[in-house]
Amino acid sequence: MRSVGARGTVGPVRAREPDRSGYAVRSGVRLYFETYGDGPQTVVLLPPWSIVHSRVWKLQVPHLARHHRVVVYDGRGNGRSDRPPGPSAYDDAELVADALAVLDAAGVDDAVVVGYSLGARVLLALAADHPDRTTGAVFVGAAVELHDRPNPVATRFEEERESYEGWGRWNAHHWAQDQAGFAEFFFGQVFPEPYSTRQVEEAVGFAMETDAETLVATQSPKRRVLGPAEARAAAARVRCPALVLHGDDDRIAPLSDGVALARGIGCPIEVVAGGGHGVQARHPVWFNSRLHRFVEEVAAGARP
């Protein structure tokens, strides 16, 4: 069976359809969101990098919605949300403001918020600067740099080369030339676990729902992002219950970053043996159970 989406696109029938969908509009940018369930606790699943959209949480939504109210949304740059041009449109401050706008549009006063990959950086700022909206924080494969260290891959992002191999594919010119080739390489690194072909193919499909120009804007060095010193300061300001979940074979955000984040916040970290950067997709039964338990602990007033 197949269903027709809001833009007329045809896709597979979901395990659970949203109870409500709509748009939050901020500074002229539309952000598509969905809500599921009507439990007493609200769980907000933040979008990661705009190379994917909210379907990255498809294995979490049906389970969580049996117990809680769940909110997901497409981050600017992919899915049914708008794709504003220019690097400044993807500053971290814009992404944090988007999260607040979705909370307001969905009628959410406060929630347990889950941030995956780049979304964990958004969550860190949200929890540190808007504690009244964040009753609990779960950081998954957190792409948050707390160490002052050079990043040779990022510094060569706009450099044109004769060939692009390995992490040399992390390059604006390569994305313009071969967006699908980059996506196949990148998601092969996201999912290093055996038998991840389906997850890689699906994620490549998500990546091809946006365009190379937008992807380049989302990673341009001209963006204003949370630097290591700011991240350390933000971690020290987080006061809500928090939990870090990280795979020990994460090839996108190294485990050392997750360890540093947990230490900076003063919260537990749980490491997934053999887990890559997408533990919610490759280990969904464990992940869903652990997340549900965290939400219940927060609701009971317990520190995880």
Secondary structure as a PSIPRED ss2 file (coil, helix, strand):
# PSIPRED VFORMAT (PSIPRED V4.0)

   1 M C   1.000  0.000  0.000
   2 R E   0.000  0.000  1.000
   3 S E   0.000  0.000  1.000
   4 V E   0.000  0.000  1.000
   5 G C   1.000  0.000  0.000
   6 A C   1.000  0.000  0.000
   7 R C   1.000  0.000  0.000
   8 G C   1.000  0.000  0.000
   9 T C   1.000  0.000  0.000
  10 V E   0.000  0.000  1.000
  11 G E   0.000  0.000  1.000
  12 P E   0.000  0.000  1.000
  13 V C   1.000  0.000  0.000
  14 R C   1.000  0.000  0.000
  15 A C   1.000  0.000  0.000
  16 R C   1.000  0.000  0.000
  17 E C   1.000  0.000  0.000
  18 P C   1.000  0.000  0.000
  19 D C   1.000  0.000  0.000
  20 R E   0.000  0.000  1.000
  21 S E   0.000  0.000  1.000
  22 G E   0.000  0.000  1.000
  23 Y E   0.000  0.000  1.000
  24 A E   0.000  0.000  1.000
  25 V E   0.000  0.000  1.000
  26 R E   0.000  0.000  1.000
  27 S C   1.000  0.000  0.000
  28 G C   1.000  0.000  0.000
  29 V E   0.000  0.000  1.000
  30 R E   0.000  0.000  1.000
  31 L E   0.000  0.000  1.000
  32 Y E   0.000  0.000  1.000
  33 F E   0.000  0.000  1.000
  34 E E   0.000  0.000  1.000
  35 T E   0.000  0.000  1.000
  36 Y E   0.000  0.000  1.000
  37 G C   1.000  0.000  0.000
  38 D C   1.000  0.000  0.000
  39 G C   1.000  0.000  0.000
  40 P C   1.000  0.000  0.000
  41 Q C   1.000  0.000  0.000
  42 T E   0.000  0.000  1.000
  43 V E   0.000  0.000  1.000
  44 V E   0.000  0.000  1.000
  45 L E   0.000  0.000  1.000
  46 L C   1.000  0.000  0.000
  47 P C   1.000  0.000  0.000
  48 P C   1.000  0.000  0.000
  49 W C   1.000  0.000  0.000
  50 S C   1.000  0.000  0.000
  51 I C   1.000  0.000  0.000
  52 V C   1.000  0.000  0.000
  53 H C   1.000  0.000  0.000
  54 S H   0.000  1.000  0.000
  55 R H   0.000  1.000  0.000
  56 V H   0.000  1.000  0.000
  57 W H   0.000  1.000  0.000
  58 K C   1.000  0.000  0.000
  59 L C   1.000  0.000  0.000
  60 Q C   1.000  0.000  0.000
  61 V H   0.000  1.000  0.000
  62 P H   0.000  1.000  0.000
  63 H H   0.000  1.000  0.000
  64 L H   0.000  1.000  0.000
  65 A C   1.000  0.000  0.000
  66 R C   1.000  0.000  0.000
  67 H C   1.000  0.000  0.000
  68 H C   1.000  0.000  0.000
  69 R E   0.000  0.000  1.000
  70 V E   0.000  0.000  1.000
  71 V E   0.000  0.000  1.000
  72 V E   0.000  0.000  1.000
  73 Y E   0.000  0.000  1.000
  74 D C   1.000  0.000  0.000
  75 G C   1.000  0.000  0.000
  76 R C   1.000  0.000  0.000
  77 G C   1.000  0.000  0.000
  78 N C   1.000  0.000  0.000
  79 G C   1.000  0.000  0.000
  80 R C   1.000  0.000  0.000
  81 S C   1.000  0.000  0.000
  82 D C   1.000  0.000  0.000
  83 R C   1.000  0.000  0.000
  84 P C   1.000  0.000  0.000
  85 P C   1.000  0.000  0.000
  86 G C   1.000  0.000  0.000
  87 P H   0.000  1.000  0.000
  88 S H   0.000  1.000  0.000
  89 A H   0.000  1.000  0.000
  90 Y H   0.000  1.000  0.000
  91 D C   1.000  0.000  0.000
  92 D H   0.000  1.000  0.000
  93 A H   0.000  1.000  0.000
  94 E H   0.000  1.000  0.000
  95 L H   0.000  1.000  0.000
  96 V H   0.000  1.000  0.000
  97 A H   0.000  1.000  0.000
  98 D H   0.000  1.000  0.000
  99 A H   0.000  1.000  0.000
 100 L H   0.000  1.000  0.000
 101 A H   0.000  1.000  0.000
 102 V H   0.000  1.000  0.000
 103 L H   0.000  1.000  0.000
 104 D H   0.000  1.000  0.000
 105 A H   0.000  1.000  0.000
 106 A C   1.000  0.000  0.000
 107 G C   1.000  0.000  0.000
 108 V C   1.000  0.000  0.000
 109 D C   1.000  0.000  0.000
 110 D C   1.000  0.000  0.000
 111 A E   0.000  0.000  1.000
 112 V E   0.000  0.000  1.000
 113 V E   0.000  0.000  1.000
 114 V E   0.000  0.000  1.000
 115 G E   0.000  0.000  1.000
 116 Y E   0.000  0.000  1.000
 117 S C   1.000  0.000  0.000
 118 L H   0.000  1.000  0.000
 119 G H   0.000  1.000  0.000
 120 A H   0.000  1.000  0.000
 121 R H   0.000  1.000  0.000
 122 V H   0.000  1.000  0.000
 123 L H   0.000  1.000  0.000
 124 L H   0.000  1.000  0.000
 125 A H   0.000  1.000  0.000
 126 L H   0.000  1.000  0.000
 127 A H   0.000  1.000  0.000
 128 A H   0.000  1.000  0.000
 129 D H   0.000  1.000  0.000
 130 H C   1.000  0.000  0.000
 131 P C   1.000  0.000  0.000
 132 D C   1.000  0.000  0.000
 133 R C   1.000  0.000  0.000
 134 T E   0.000  0.000  1.000
 135 T E   0.000  0.000  1.000
 136 G E   0.000  0.000  1.000
 137 A E   0.000  0.000  1.000
 138 V E   0.000  0.000  1.000
 139 F E   0.000  0.000  1.000
 140 V E   0.000  0.000  1.000
 141 G C   1.000  0.000  0.000
 142 A C   1.000  0.000  0.000
 143 A C   1.000  0.000  0.000
 144 V C   1.000  0.000  0.000
 145 E C   1.000  0.000  0.000
 146 L C   1.000  0.000  0.000
 147 H C   1.000  0.000  0.000
 148 D C   1.000  0.000  0.000
 149 R C   1.000  0.000  0.000
 150 P C   1.000  0.000  0.000
 151 N C   1.000  0.000  0.000
 152 P H   0.000  1.000  0.000
 153 V H   0.000  1.000  0.000
 154 A H   0.000  1.000  0.000
 155 T H   0.000  1.000  0.000
 156 R C   1.000  0.000  0.000
 157 F C   1.000  0.000  0.000
 158 E C   1.000  0.000  0.000
 159 E C   1.000  0.000  0.000
 160 E C   1.000  0.000  0.000
 161 R C   1.000  0.000  0.000
 162 E C   1.000  0.000  0.000
 163 S C   1.000  0.000  0.000
 164 Y C   1.000  0.000  0.000
 165 E C   1.000  0.000  0.000
 166 G H   0.000  1.000  0.000
 167 W H   0.000  1.000  0.000
 168 G H   0.000  1.000  0.000
 169 R H   0.000  1.000  0.000
 170 W C   1.000  0.000  0.000
 171 N C   1.000  0.000  0.000
 172 A H   0.000  1.000  0.000
 173 H H   0.000  1.000  0.000
 174 H H   0.000  1.000  0.000
 175 W H   0.000  1.000  0.000
 176 A H   0.000  1.000  0.000
 177 Q H   0.000  1.000  0.000
 178 D C   1.000  0.000  0.000
 179 Q H   0.000  1.000  0.000
 180 A H   0.000  1.000  0.000
 181 G H   0.000  1.000  0.000
 182 F H   0.000  1.000  0.000
 183 A H   0.000  1.000  0.000
 184 E H   0.000  1.000  0.000
 185 F H   0.000  1.000  0.000
 186 F H   0.000  1.000  0.000
 187 F H   0.000  1.000  0.000
 188 G H   0.000  1.000  0.000
 189 Q H   0.000  1.000  0.000
 190 V H   0.000  1.000  0.000
 191 F C   1.000  0.000  0.000
 192 P C   1.000  0.000  0.000
 193 E C   1.000  0.000  0.000
 194 P C   1.000  0.000  0.000
 195 Y C   1.000  0.000  0.000
 196 S C   1.000  0.000  0.000
 197 T H   0.000  1.000  0.000
 198 R H   0.000  1.000  0.000
 199 Q H   0.000  1.000  0.000
 200 V H   0.000  1.000  0.000
 201 E H   0.000  1.000  0.000
 202 E H   0.000  1.000  0.000
 203 A H   0.000  1.000  0.000
 204 V H   0.000  1.000  0.000
 205 G H   0.000  1.000  0.000
 206 F H   0.000  1.000  0.000
 207 A H   0.000  1.000  0.000
 208 M C   1.000  0.000  0.000
 209 E C   1.000  0.000  0.000
 210 T C   1.000  0.000  0.000
 211 D C   1.000  0.000  0.000
 212 A H   0.000  1.000  0.000
 213 E H   0.000  1.000  0.000
 214 T H   0.000  1.000  0.000
 215 L H   0.000  1.000  0.000
 216 V H   0.000  1.000  0.000
 217 A H   0.000  1.000  0.000
 218 T H   0.000  1.000  0.000
 219 Q H   0.000  1.000  0.000
 220 S C   1.000  0.000  0.000
 221 P C   1.000  0.000  0.000
 222 K C   1.000  0.000  0.000
 223 R C   1.000  0.000  0.000
 224 R C   1.000  0.000  0.000
 225 V C   1.000  0.000  0.000
 226 L C   1.000  0.000  0.000
 227 G C   1.000  0.000  0.000
 228 P H   0.000  1.000  0.000
 229 A H   0.000  1.000  0.000
 230 E H   0.000  1.000  0.000
 231 A H   0.000  1.000  0.000
 232 R H   0.000  1.000  0.000
 233 A H   0.000  1.000  0.000
 234 A H   0.000  1.000  0.000
 235 A H   0.000  1.000  0.000
 236 A H   0.000  1.000  0.000
 237 R H   0.000  1.000  0.000
 238 V C   1.000  0.000  0.000
 239 R C   1.000  0.000  0.000
 240 C C   1.000  0.000  0.000
 241 P C   1.000  0.000  0.000
 242 A E   0.000  0.000  1.000
 243 L E   0.000  0.000  1.000
 244 V E   0.000  0.000  1.000
 245 L E   0.000  0.000  1.000
 246 H E   0.000  0.000  1.000
 247 G E   0.000  0.000  1.000
 248 D C   1.000  0.000  0.000
 249 D C   1.000  0.000  0.000
 250 D C   1.000  0.000  0.000
 251 R C   1.000  0.000  0.000
 252 I C   1.000  0.000  0.000
 253 A C   1.000  0.000  0.000
 254 P C   1.000  0.000  0.000
 255 L H   0.000  1.000  0.000
 256 S H   0.000  1.000  0.000
 257 D H   0.000  1.000  0.000
 258 G H   0.000  1.000  0.000
 259 V H   0.000  1.000  0.000
 260 A H   0.000  1.000  0.000
 261 L H   0.000  1.000  0.000
 262 A H   0.000  1.000  0.000
 263 R H   0.000  1.000  0.000
 264 G H   0.000  1.000  0.000
 265 I H   0.000  1.000  0.000
 266 G C   1.000  0.000  0.000
 267 C C   1.000  0.000  0.000
 268 P C   1.000  0.000  0.000
 269 I E   0.000  0.000  1.000
 270 E E   0.000  0.000  1.000
 271 V E   0.000  0.000  1.000
 272 V E   0.000  0.000  1.000
 273 A C   1.000  0.000  0.000
 274 G C   1.000  0.000  0.000
 275 G C   1.000  0.000  0.000
 276 G C   1.000  0.000  0.000
 277 H C   1.000  0.000  0.000
 278 G C   1.000  0.000  0.000
 279 V H   0.000  1.000  0.000
 280 Q H   0.000  1.000  0.000
 281 A H   0.000  1.000  0.000
 282 R H   0.000  1.000  0.000
 283 H C   1.000  0.000  0.000
 284 P H   0.000  1.000  0.000
 285 V H   0.000  1.000  0.000
 286 W H   0.000  1.000  0.000
 287 F H   0.000  1.000  0.000
 288 N H   0.000  1.000  0.000
 289 S H   0.000  1.000  0.000
 290 R H   0.000  1.000  0.000
 291 L H   0.000  1.000  0.000
 292 H H   0.000  1.000  0.000
 293 R H   0.000  1.000  0.000
 294 F H   0.000  1.000  0.000
 295 V H   0.000  1.000  0.000
 296 E H   0.000  1.000  0.000
 297 E H   0.000  1.000  0.000
 298 V H   0.000  1.000  0.000
 299 A H   0.000  1.000  0.000
 300 A C   1.000  0.000  0.000
 301 G C   1.000  0.000  0.000
 302 A C   1.000  0.000  0.000
 303 R C   1.000  0.000  0.000
 304 P C   1.000  0.000  0.000
